[in-house]
Amino acid sequence: MTQTPEVTGFFDPRTWSIQYVVADPATKKCAIVDPVYDFDEKSGQTATRNADRLLAFVRQRGYAVEWILDTHPHADHFSAAHYLKTKTGAPTAIGERVKEVQTLWKGFYNWPDFPADGSQWDRLFAAGDTFTVGDIAARVMFSPGHTLASITYVIGDAAFVHDTLFMPDSGTARADFPGGSAGALWNSIQAILALPDETRLFTGHDYQPGGRPPLWESTVAEQKGRNIHLAHGVTKDAFVALREARDRTLAMPKLILPSLQINTNGGQLPLPESNGVRYLKIPLDVLTGAVWD
C-alpha cells in the first residue's frame, strides 16, 4: 500500500514559487523541497522571510527536518537550502547531473577554480536512488528538459515535479535555458504520467492564469485529461513544436543570472569582500538571442 505524506505548500508571490514541507505524520519527520531565499533585484537586499516561514511551520508542528531537497538549480529564485542547513543541520540534496550544470555555468561566470563536482551538497541523487522521509519510502526520477539536472522526488503517493508540469490550465515548463530540451522534457513528462493515476503531483510554480488564486496540486489523471499542452492525443513532435515556438516568445527570467550564481553553489551567497559586502557577478551578452521585454 502506497503511503500518504502530509504535504503543505507555501506560495511565494514574488517568484510564483511553491515551497513544500513533506512530512510523515507518524514519525514527525519531514523534508523541505525547493525553499526560497529572498532577493530584491532592485535594491540588492536579501532576506530569509520565506525560509523562516518554513522553519516556523516545522516548529509549530513539532517536526524534525531530515532532508533539504532541491529539484534543480533554479533560474528564478535563490535556493535557501544552505541557510536551512545552518538552522536545522539537515543534509542538502540535488540530482547528480548538477555537475553538468555547474560545468556549463562556471564557463559563463569565468570561474576557473570553481569546483564543478557537486560538493556543495551533502547528497547527489542518481535516477532510481531511494531514501525515506520518516518511514515513508521515497525515490528519485531523472526528469531533464527544463534543465540538464532536473529530478522528480516521489515520496509515498506524492511526486514533486518541479518545472516539468504546471497546473493543467497552465501547461508545461519552458525548455530553452542552456542545456534544456523540449524533446527531453516530453520524455520526462511521459515518465511522470506513467505513475499511478491517483499520484498527487506538486508543481514548482504557478503563474495564476486569469488572476485565479495560486494552485499547485493535481493528479496524474487530471494532467492526462486536462493539461492544455498534453491532452487530446498530442504527439511528441507536436509538443516539441508547440513548446519551442512558445519558448521563442519568452524573455529570460529576471533573476536567471543572479540565481545561477547562487544555485550552482548550493545556495551559498558569495563571500564578503574586504569591505564586508557581498557582490554578484553578472556576465554580459552570454544569453544572446533571448527576447527582450
GUGUSE-420968 format. One line per 8 residues: number of its first residue (from 1); their letters; for each residue x, y, z of C-alpha. Coordinates in pm, whole numbers. Layout:
! GUGUSE-420968
NUM> a> X Y Z ~ ... $
***
This chain:
! GUGUSE-420968
1> mtqtpevt> 0 0 0 ~ 137 341 -100 ~ 197 573 192 ~ 49 922 206 ~ 270 1202 338 ~ 126 1527 464 ~ 219 1793 207 ~ 197 2165 285 $
9> gffdprtw> 270 2418 13 ~ 395 2772 71 ~ 343 3011 -221 ~ 588 3298 -276 ~ 410 3564 -486 ~ 735 3747 -569 ~ 869 3449 -766 ~ 549 3249 -817 $
17> siqyvvad> 730 2960 -648 ~ 584 2691 -427 ~ 795 2552 -145 ~ 694 2234 33 ~ 714 2069 372 ~ 658 1696 323 ~ 600 1509 647 ~ 543 1161 783 $
25> patkkcai> 271 1225 1044 ~ 357 904 1230 ~ 722 986 1296 ~ 708 1368 1276 ~ 1000 1362 1031 ~ 988 1588 726 ~ 1167 1710 416 ~ 1171 2063 277 $
33> vdpvydfd> 1152 2088 -103 ~ 1268 2386 -315 ~ 1293 2655 -45 ~ 1326 3020 -148 ~ 1589 3264 -22 ~ 1451 3616 -68 ~ 1627 3859 -300 ~ 1514 4200 -423 $
41> eksgqtat> 1690 4263 -752 ~ 1614 4637 -740 ~ 1781 4714 -409 ~ 2011 4413 -380 ~ 1863 4326 -41 ~ 1842 3966 77 ~ 1618 3821 346 ~ 1507 3489 491 $
49> rnadrlla> 1133 3551 525 ~ 1028 3252 315 ~ 1272 3014 477 ~ 1184 3136 826 ~ 816 3078 749 ~ 902 2714 675 ~ 1100 2685 996 ~ 816 2834 1199 $
57> fvrqrgya> 574 2583 1049 ~ 811 2296 1125 ~ 845 2411 1485 ~ 470 2459 1524 ~ 406 2105 1403 ~ 685 1958 1611 ~ 863 1815 1306 ~ 1228 1722 1268 $
65> vewildth> 1381 1808 929 ~ 1553 1508 769 ~ 1621 1646 421 ~ 1650 1975 235 ~ 1581 1889 -127 ~ 1620 2092 -444 ~ 1475 1956 -767 ~ 1717 2150 -989 $
73> phadhfsa> 1931 2467 -994 ~ 1656 2730 -1014 ~ 1671 3020 -1261 ~ 1410 3241 -1097 ~ 1489 3245 -727 ~ 1775 3180 -490 ~ 1772 2849 -304 ~ 1751 2865 74 $
81> ahylktkt> 1900 2516 109 ~ 2228 2629 262 ~ 2056 2867 503 ~ 1816 2595 618 ~ 2103 2354 668 ~ 2268 2603 905 ~ 1942 2624 1100 ~ 1845 2256 1110 $
89> gaptaige> 2159 2053 1047 ~ 1969 1851 785 ~ 2158 1734 476 ~ 2103 1903 141 ~ 2048 1712 -181 ~ 2001 1759 -555 ~ 2040 1547 -870 ~ 2389 1430 -960 $
97> rvkevqtl> 2379 1592 -1303 ~ 2403 1929 -1131 ~ 2772 1879 -1204 ~ 2698 1930 -1574 ~ 2509 2250 -1497 ~ 2798 2370 -1282 ~ 3045 2300 -1563 ~ 2831 2492 -1810 $
105> wkgfynwp> 2779 2795 -1588 ~ 3133 2815 -1448 ~ 3232 2895 -1804 ~ 2970 3168 -1828 ~ 3089 3320 -1499 ~ 3460 3269 -1578 ~ 3518 3071 -1259 ~ 3821 2858 -1348 $
113> dfpadgsq> 3870 2741 -987 ~ 3504 2670 -911 ~ 3457 2305 -804 ~ 3204 2165 -1051 ~ 3181 1837 -860 ~ 2857 1877 -664 ~ 3049 1901 -338 ~ 2830 2194 -231 $
121> wdrlfaag> 2554 1942 -144 ~ 2560 1655 103 ~ 2394 1407 -132 ~ 2379 1384 -510 ~ 2091 1163 -620 ~ 2104 940 -927 ~ 1798 813 -1109 ~ 1642 530 -911 $
129> dtftvgdi> 1805 620 -580 ~ 1588 565 -275 ~ 1563 731 64 ~ 1300 782 332 ~ 1112 1066 495 ~ 1037 922 837 ~ 902 577 749 ~ 771 683 408 $
137> aarvmfsp> 960 539 113 ~ 1092 787 -144 ~ 1267 756 -477 ~ 1425 974 -742 ~ 1329 1003 -1108 ~ 1557 1177 -1357 ~ 1344 1445 -1531 ~ 1560 1655 -1766 $
145> ghtlasit> 1430 1901 -2022 ~ 1375 2219 -1824 ~ 1736 2181 -1709 ~ 2005 1918 -1753 ~ 1985 1821 -1387 ~ 1613 1823 -1306 ~ 1481 1539 -1093 ~ 1142 1441 -951 $
153> yvigdaaf> 1105 1324 -592 ~ 838 1058 -545 ~ 760 1046 -172 ~ 485 799 -98 ~ 191 891 -322 ~ 324 1243 -383 ~ 553 1345 -670 ~ 734 1679 -671 $
161> vhdtlfmp> 759 1753 -1041 ~ 933 2093 -1023 ~ 930 2273 -1361 ~ 803 1997 -1587 ~ 425 2014 -1546 ~ 237 2317 -1424 ~ -130 2306 -1330 ~ -344 2170 -1616 $
169> dsgtarad> -464 2519 -1715 ~ -103 2638 -1744 ~ 58 2357 -1942 ~ 427 2278 -1916 ~ 760 2441 -1837 ~ 992 2612 -2079 ~ 1289 2418 -2213 ~ 1508 2687 -2367 $
177> fpggsaga> 1758 2750 -2088 ~ 2119 2646 -2157 ~ 2114 2267 -2157 ~ 1736 2249 -2193 ~ 1549 2034 -2446 ~ 1181 2019 -2538 ~ 1223 1660 -2655 ~ 1381 1559 -2325 $
185> lwnsiqai> 1103 1744 -2141 ~ 840 1541 -2329 ~ 1012 1216 -2232 ~ 1032 1326 -1867 ~ 664 1420 -1863 ~ 565 1084 -2010 ~ 757 906 -1733 ~ 575 1115 -1472 $
193> lalpdetr> 239 1045 -1634 ~ 317 672 -1621 ~ 287 689 -1242 ~ -46 565 -1100 ~ -338 791 -1193 ~ -405 879 -830 ~ -49 1003 -769 ~ -57 1357 -636 $
201> lftghdyq> 160 1594 -842 ~ 305 1907 -685 ~ 442 2172 -919 ~ 719 2421 -857 ~ 547 2736 -987 ~ 204 2877 -1050 ~ 153 3192 -1257 ~ -219 3231 -1174 $
209> pggrpplw> -368 3246 -1526 ~ -669 3474 -1544 ~ -588 3605 -1197 ~ -714 3292 -1021 ~ -577 3204 -675 ~ -248 3012 -671 ~ -279 2635 -712 ~ -13 2366 -701 $
217> estvaeqk> -167 2019 -656 ~ -311 1796 -927 ~ -307 1425 -1009 ~ -166 1218 -1291 ~ -521 1155 -1413 ~ -603 1526 -1415 ~ -288 1610 -1606 ~ -350 1341 -1868 $
225> grnihlah> -707 1455 -1916 ~ -683 1834 -1897 ~ -330 1969 -1942 ~ -354 2227 -2221 ~ -21 2119 -2375 ~ -73 1744 -2348 ~ -438 1640 -2366 ~ -630 1520 -2674 $
233> gvtkdafv> -363 1292 -2816 ~ -82 1541 -2866 ~ 220 1370 -3020 ~ 581 1424 -2922 ~ 654 1611 -3246 ~ 354 1839 -3195 ~ 450 1905 -2834 ~ 811 1987 -2924 $
241> alreardr> 694 2225 -3198 ~ 449 2395 -2960 ~ 700 2417 -2678 ~ 981 2553 -2892 ~ 754 2809 -3060 ~ 628 2932 -2725 ~ 978 2943 -2575 ~ 1095 3168 -2859 $
249> tlampkli> 849 3432 -2735 ~ 956 3424 -2369 ~ 1202 3664 -2210 ~ 1459 3518 -1974 ~ 1360 3513 -1606 ~ 1468 3840 -1446 ~ 1680 3655 -1188 ~ 1845 3389 -1405 $
257> lpslqint> 2196 3540 -1397 ~ 2197 3620 -1023 ~ 2021 3293 -934 ~ 2250 3054 -1119 ~ 2549 3215 -949 ~ 2396 3122 -612 ~ 2221 2797 -700 ~ 2513 2626 -873 $
265> nggqlplp> 2691 2687 -542 ~ 2436 2503 -330 ~ 2252 2820 -227 ~ 2561 2977 -74 ~ 2596 3352 -117 ~ 2927 3496 -242 ~ 3181 3553 31 ~ 3207 3911 161 $
273> esngvryl> 3489 4115 11 ~ 3736 4326 211 ~ 3469 4589 284 ~ 3230 4328 423 ~ 2994 4350 125 ~ 2893 4054 -95 ~ 2884 4107 -472 ~ 2710 3927 -756 $
281> kipldvlt> 2895 3875 -1083 ~ 2667 3928 -1384 ~ 2808 3825 -1723 ~ 2704 4040 -2018 ~ 2592 3904 -2355 ~ 2614 3535 -2269 ~ 2244 3469 -2334 ~ 2238 3629 -2676 $
289> gavwd> 1923 3585 -2881 ~ 1691 3594 -2582 ~ 1376 3801 -2613 ~ 1392 4148 -2460 ~ 1100 4269 -2254 $
***
